[in-house]
Amino acid sequence: MNNPIIRHQTCSVRVGNLDIGSDHPIRVQSMTNTDTADIAKTVTQIEELSAAGSEFVRVTVNTNEAAAAIPKIVELLEKRDIHTPIIGDFHFNGHRLLKDNPQCAQFLAKLRINPGN
């Protein structure tokens, strides 16, 4: 038996260069498992995830070093012609990190403040 997928009516939201919600396709999202402050490893993993079909990539932003790395990561991805939207996943101290590193938010396609924190 094939049960049809029933989608709830939602609003359309733009994340980077992609739309989600409403009648847009369901998107594939992955998350890095690197230390975001390690720019080279994080860029390599984002590149691999993008090549494997991930349409969005989440990165952990949990320290000042990770927040400071975000602009460099996005700039390196753009130089490599990778335009996968990067989502910052903030834990525990997200508001402080964004206050101390305002450039971080400017380079992210979306911010996710962990709701459990």
Summary of the structure (lengths in Angstrom):
residues: 117
radius of gyration: 15.3
end to end distance: 41.4
largest distance: 54.0
contacts: 331
relative contact order: 0.17
helix: 36%
strand: 21%
